[in-house]
Amino acid sequence: MQSADVKFNKNSLILTLKRYSSAVSDMERTILLPSLLRDVPSDCEAADEACKDLYTNYLMLKAIRNTVESSLLPLDDHKAKNTALPTTPKPLLDADPEALFLFHLRGMFSVMSDLTKKTKSLTEKYLDIIGVAN
């Protein structure tokens, strides 16, 4: 049995998820009027489908944090993700399980790190909008 005060490696998934959750909580505490973010363009390429205004990004970052913390997918998203998966598990089983795990683990670290950076950037932009120095 592990003790409650286990030290996490700086690259552990749990610590990465905690950093993301903390960044979103800081964003929520800082951004008192999220509606000010409407129609403010985000820092992404215009051709990118996910390129929305900062308000949409704000809502997305909060929703992802809520999903990470609750471990529950919203019903509609869950259905959409299930239809995108292969109808049989055969393609997934052909890969080496350890290699597949490491591939997804690296991907998870990458995505969570990028989301943490976006969250911090959005918070800084909001502070700029309302005229508060960092």
Residue frames relative to the residue before (quaternion, step in Angstrom):
aa qw qx qy qz dx dy dz
M 1.0000 0.0000 0.0000 0.0000 0.00 0.00 0.00
Q 0.3442 -0.7449 0.5368 0.1964 3.56 -0.98 0.89
S 0.4810 -0.6551 0.4903 0.3148 3.54 -1.12 0.63
A 0.6265 -0.5713 0.3882 0.3611 3.58 -1.23 0.46
D 0.7294 0.4091 -0.2423 0.4918 3.60 1.12 -0.49
V 0.1333 0.8088 -0.5541 0.1452 3.56 0.97 0.90
K 0.3578 -0.7088 0.5653 0.2235 3.55 -0.99 0.87
F 0.2545 -0.7755 0.5608 0.1387 3.56 -0.79 1.04
N 0.5243 -0.5916 0.5133 0.3342 3.52 -1.15 0.70
K 0.5764 -0.6192 0.3948 0.3584 3.62 -0.97 0.77
N 0.7176 0.4053 -0.2484 0.5090 3.59 1.20 -0.38
S 0.3878 0.7308 -0.4928 0.2696 3.62 1.17 0.25
L 0.5922 -0.5882 0.4246 0.3509 3.53 -1.14 0.67
I 0.6334 0.5381 -0.3347 0.4441 3.58 0.97 -0.82
L 0.6721 0.4799 -0.2979 0.4787 3.58 0.91 -0.87
T 0.6213 0.5355 -0.3365 0.4626 3.58 1.03 -0.75
L 0.6708 0.4830 -0.2916 0.4814 3.58 0.95 -0.87
K 0.6345 0.5179 -0.3314 0.4683 3.60 1.05 -0.72
R 0.6295 0.5256 -0.3352 0.4639 3.59 1.01 -0.79
Y 0.6473 0.5127 -0.3154 0.4677 3.58 0.98 -0.85
S 0.6609 0.5084 -0.3027 0.4616 3.56 0.87 -0.96
S 0.6506 0.5163 -0.3015 0.4682 3.57 1.00 -0.85
A 0.6472 0.5139 -0.3189 0.4641 3.59 0.97 -0.85
V 0.6559 0.4909 -0.3151 0.4791 3.60 0.98 -0.79
S 0.6318 0.5205 -0.3350 0.4666 3.61 0.99 -0.76
D 0.6338 0.5112 -0.3223 0.4828 3.61 1.01 -0.80
M 0.6276 0.5331 -0.3270 0.4637 3.57 1.01 -0.86
E 0.6772 0.4965 -0.2940 0.4566 3.60 0.87 -0.93
R 0.6615 0.4956 -0.3079 0.4711 3.61 0.99 -0.81
T 0.6837 0.4921 -0.2770 0.4622 3.58 1.06 -0.76
I 0.7418 0.3820 -0.2104 0.5095 3.56 0.86 -0.99
L 0.1173 -0.8300 0.5448 0.0226 3.54 -0.09 1.33
L 0.7692 0.2126 -0.1217 0.5902 3.58 1.18 -0.56
P 0.1723 -0.8319 0.5191 0.0940 3.60 0.26 1.23
S 0.5766 0.6108 -0.3808 0.3867 3.60 1.11 -0.56
L 0.5512 0.6002 -0.3985 0.4209 3.61 1.21 -0.33
L 0.6355 0.5487 -0.3190 0.4397 3.57 1.23 -0.41
R 0.4730 0.6750 -0.4450 0.3501 3.60 1.26 -0.19
D 0.8537 0.1378 -0.1465 0.4804 3.52 -1.11 0.89
V 0.5086 0.5696 -0.4641 0.4489 3.61 1.20 0.36
P 0.3829 -0.7582 0.4691 0.2418 3.61 -0.45 1.14
S 0.3996 -0.6970 0.5402 0.2504 3.54 -1.14 0.68
D 0.5849 -0.6012 0.4265 0.3385 3.58 -1.29 0.24
C 0.4799 0.6492 -0.4781 0.3459 3.59 0.52 1.05
E 0.6493 -0.5131 0.3894 0.4043 3.52 -1.31 0.31
A 0.5560 -0.6329 0.4281 0.3271 3.57 -1.01 0.82
A 0.6561 0.5195 -0.3158 0.4471 3.61 1.08 -0.62
D 0.5480 0.6247 -0.3897 0.3968 3.58 1.23 -0.36
E 0.4557 -0.7031 0.4768 0.2657 3.59 -0.77 1.06
A 0.6799 0.4937 -0.2825 0.4627 3.57 1.09 -0.71
C 0.4765 0.6741 -0.4379 0.3561 3.59 1.28 0.00
K 0.1166 0.7879 -0.5845 0.1549 3.55 -0.28 1.30
D 0.6336 -0.4822 0.3916 0.4611 3.56 -1.22 -0.21
L 0.6943 -0.4951 0.3239 0.4099 3.57 -1.28 0.31
Y 0.5940 0.5698 -0.3685 0.4321 3.60 1.10 -0.59
T 0.6520 0.4992 -0.3085 0.4801 3.58 0.96 -0.86
N 0.6389 0.5121 -0.3210 0.4758 3.57 1.02 -0.79
Y 0.6081 0.5583 -0.3350 0.4542 3.59 1.03 -0.83
L 0.6865 0.4773 -0.2810 0.4712 3.59 0.85 -0.97
M 0.6431 0.5260 -0.3199 0.4554 3.58 1.02 -0.84
L 0.6655 0.5091 -0.3072 0.4511 3.59 0.89 -0.93
K 0.6465 0.5018 -0.3157 0.4801 3.60 1.03 -0.75
A 0.6564 0.5174 -0.3141 0.4502 3.60 0.94 -0.87
I 0.6441 0.5061 -0.3246 0.4728 3.59 0.98 -0.81
R 0.6384 0.5191 -0.3309 0.4620 3.58 0.94 -0.84
N 0.6578 0.5077 -0.3145 0.4591 3.58 0.92 -0.86
T 0.6419 0.5113 -0.3169 0.4755 3.59 1.04 -0.76
V 0.6433 0.5176 -0.3165 0.4670 3.59 0.97 -0.86
E 0.7169 0.4615 -0.2607 0.4528 3.59 0.86 -0.94
S 0.7466 0.3916 -0.2268 0.4876 3.59 0.99 -0.75
S 0.3000 -0.7745 0.4896 0.2652 3.58 1.27 -0.44
L 0.5907 0.5425 -0.3766 0.4636 3.56 1.19 0.49
L 0.2934 -0.7274 0.5910 0.1885 3.55 -1.03 0.82
P 0.5110 -0.5987 0.4939 0.3694 3.59 -1.02 0.64
L 0.6316 -0.5909 0.3480 0.3616 3.57 -0.97 0.86
D 0.6767 0.4960 -0.3064 0.4495 3.61 0.83 -0.92
D 0.6594 0.4947 -0.3075 0.4753 3.60 0.93 -0.87
H 0.6245 0.5503 -0.3357 0.4409 3.58 1.00 -0.84
K 0.6566 0.5028 -0.3087 0.4697 3.60 0.92 -0.88
A 0.6600 0.5143 -0.3093 0.4520 3.58 0.92 -0.90
K 0.6710 0.4921 -0.3014 0.4655 3.58 0.94 -0.85
N 0.6446 0.5233 -0.3314 0.4481 3.61 1.01 -0.73
T 0.6639 0.4944 -0.3224 0.4593 3.60 0.97 -0.68
A 0.6425 0.5268 -0.3284 0.4492 3.60 1.15 -0.49
L 0.5984 0.5695 -0.3632 0.4309 3.59 1.18 -0.40
P 0.6099 -0.5347 0.4177 0.4093 3.60 -1.18 0.46
T 0.5399 -0.6451 0.4303 0.3273 3.57 -1.09 0.67
T 0.7529 0.2343 -0.1761 0.5892 3.59 1.20 -0.39
P 0.5107 -0.6654 0.4450 0.3137 3.61 -1.08 0.61
K 0.3746 0.7709 -0.4617 0.2284 3.63 1.25 -0.14
P 0.6813 0.4703 -0.3330 0.4513 3.70 0.71 -0.84
L 0.6635 0.4985 -0.3080 0.4652 3.60 1.03 -0.70
L 0.6829 0.4991 -0.2866 0.4499 3.60 1.04 -0.72
D 0.5738 0.6103 -0.3787 0.3935 3.60 1.19 -0.42
A 0.6375 0.5232 -0.3317 0.4582 3.60 1.11 -0.52
D 0.5675 -0.5560 0.4806 0.3713 3.54 -1.27 0.52
P 0.4864 -0.7025 0.4236 0.3009 3.65 -0.61 1.05
E 0.6608 0.4965 -0.3244 0.4599 3.60 0.93 -0.77
A 0.6534 0.5006 -0.3122 0.4744 3.58 0.95 -0.85
L 0.6415 0.5199 -0.3175 0.4663 3.57 1.02 -0.83
F 0.6424 0.5182 -0.3151 0.4686 3.59 0.97 -0.85
L 0.6843 0.4829 -0.2901 0.4631 3.58 0.84 -0.97
F 0.6044 0.5516 -0.3481 0.4575 3.58 1.06 -0.73
H 0.7150 0.4419 -0.2574 0.4767 3.58 0.81 -0.98
L 0.6173 0.5395 -0.3478 0.4549 3.58 1.05 -0.68
R 0.6437 0.5005 -0.3166 0.4847 3.60 0.96 -0.85
G 0.6469 0.5251 -0.3127 0.4560 3.56 0.99 -0.84
M 0.6412 0.5295 -0.3129 0.4588 3.56 1.01 -0.85
F 0.6418 0.5115 -0.3198 0.4735 3.58 0.95 -0.87
S 0.6635 0.5174 -0.3014 0.4485 3.55 0.90 -0.94
V 0.6826 0.4835 -0.2887 0.4658 3.59 0.83 -0.97
M 0.6869 0.4796 -0.3005 0.4560 3.60 0.84 -0.92
S 0.6303 0.5162 -0.3377 0.4714 3.61 1.04 -0.68
D 0.6530 0.5037 -0.3125 0.4715 3.59 0.97 -0.84
L 0.6589 0.5010 -0.3106 0.4673 3.60 0.95 -0.85
T 0.6234 0.5282 -0.3393 0.4661 3.60 1.04 -0.72
K 0.6490 0.5083 -0.3106 0.4732 3.60 0.97 -0.85
K 0.6565 0.5072 -0.3112 0.4636 3.60 0.95 -0.88
T 0.6358 0.5344 -0.3223 0.4542 3.56 1.02 -0.83
K 0.6747 0.4818 -0.2915 0.4772 3.58 0.91 -0.90
S 0.6366 0.5273 -0.3204 0.4626 3.59 1.02 -0.79
L 0.6460 0.5133 -0.3148 0.4691 3.57 0.96 -0.87
T 0.6353 0.5252 -0.3223 0.4655 3.59 0.98 -0.82
E 0.6628 0.5004 -0.3009 0.4688 3.59 0.94 -0.87
K 0.6411 0.5154 -0.3293 0.4636 3.61 0.99 -0.80
Y 0.6311 0.5275 -0.3360 0.4590 3.57 0.99 -0.81
L 0.6458 0.5123 -0.3199 0.4671 3.58 0.94 -0.86
D 0.6268 0.5195 -0.3300 0.4778 3.60 1.08 -0.70
I 0.6421 0.5398 -0.3194 0.4408 3.58 0.97 -0.90
I 0.7576 0.3666 -0.2200 0.4933 3.59 0.87 -0.88
G 0.5342 -0.6866 0.3693 0.3268 3.58 1.31 0.09
V 0.4732 0.6359 -0.4671 0.3918 3.56 1.11 0.62
A 0.3770 -0.7240 0.5312 0.2270 3.56 -0.86 0.97
N 0.4783 -0.6743 0.4825 0.2895 3.58 -1.06 0.73
